[in-house]
């Protein structure tokens, strides 16, 4: 019996160690998923409570005191963003050129303030520590804000134009080393900015995208993993870029095709081992393995729903679940992420209007 107990204990230790590797050692437990209605009649954040098994509740809606862009959608990734501790949520109001800041607590959201985006049609926002930056799609500009428990304060001198030939920005996000990255699908370019000690951005560095129509992106092992939306049937892809401290982006090889249509949105797993593209044209999710050097390999394709037009994605803070919204059906689809990157469907919850966009998860 003593020998059997030793074997069982050893197996338990092995299982826990394996789980820690797959999910970065984060505990299971409840959380929430946040989506943006983007309604032109009055924007709101939809909050779905997440159970420990990944299932979502029906949504509750919290007005942003701003306007969305309406049924045409945002055409971006990152319309909502959470601080690292999950206590503050930011949302863009593309129709009123403002940003809303909410406190997050056990009862839901509390609107703290609404501030100008200092541009026209804000579509994506990113947060790193106590600094946030927004990209304005029509004015082709970015602007920074300091973040605290009271909300947002504009950073003097942080307004900066994108590169002169930039067109149709799709996302802004901080790389792990603090470099700001902006994808521009209309011009097939990517801009990057470094920040000084006062969080004022440099002039942009621009590279030509290796893939066609760079759209959504996330980071793995310090590399930017970018979706190449290419609207042609079956021609979309994902491309990996190294991000240097001086803002230089260098492609880690050629785009890796999904074999699917319109891979516009992309997020990575918490441990950086996998990237997931939402393929709007096919109603599928492509899973890529990501090497420590940023190398990509297509691993599998998961069917979500043909015709749903899936868009923004988010991975839960514990790394166990992937969520994707559909502006065709107004649903949030959930999936459990296995240690090999495979996805198991958890069902879908409705409640969003057409033109929804932006997704974040705790």
Number of C-alpha atoms within 10 A of each C-alpha: 6 7 8 9 10 11 12 12 12 12 12 12 12 12 12 13 13 14 16 15 13 22 21 17 15 15 14 15 12 16 19 21 22 25 29 30 31 33 25 19 12 18 27 25 28 22 22 22 22 20 14 14 13 23 20 24 16 12 19 15 19 18 17 28 16 24 23 30 25 20 15 13 21 27 23 25 28 28 30 26 24 23 20 14 10 17 16 23 24 28 33 38 33 30 22 20 21 23 27 25 27 24 18 17 11 9 6 15 21 16 19 16 16 20 18 17 29 20 21 19 24 34 34 31 29 23 22 18 12 13 19 24 24 28 32 28 26 15 16 22 22 24 25 27 22 18 21 15 12 13 20 23 15 19 18 13 12 17 21 18 16 26 19 9 12 22 19 21 32 28 30 30 28 23 21 16 13 17 19 23 23 27 30 27 26 16 17 22 25 28 24 27 24 21 16 9 6 10 18 18 21 15 15 20 17 22 16 14 24 21 24 23 28 33 32 34 30 23 25 25 16 18 25 26 28 30 35 32 28 20 17 11 12 17 18 28 29 33 25 29 23 20 23 14 14 14 23 17 23 16 20 18 13 15 21 20 19 27 17 25 22 31 37 32 33 28 26 26 28 20 15 22 20 24 29 30 33 32 30 27 23 22 22 25 27 24 25 23 21 23 14 13 14 24 19 24 18 19 16 15 19 16 13 23 17 13 15 19 21 32 31 29 30 27 25 20 23 19 23 23 25 25 23 25 29 28 24 19 18 21 21 27 22 25 21 20 20 15 16 11 19 16 20 14 16 17 14 18 19 15 15 25 19 19 22 33 29 30 27 26 25 21
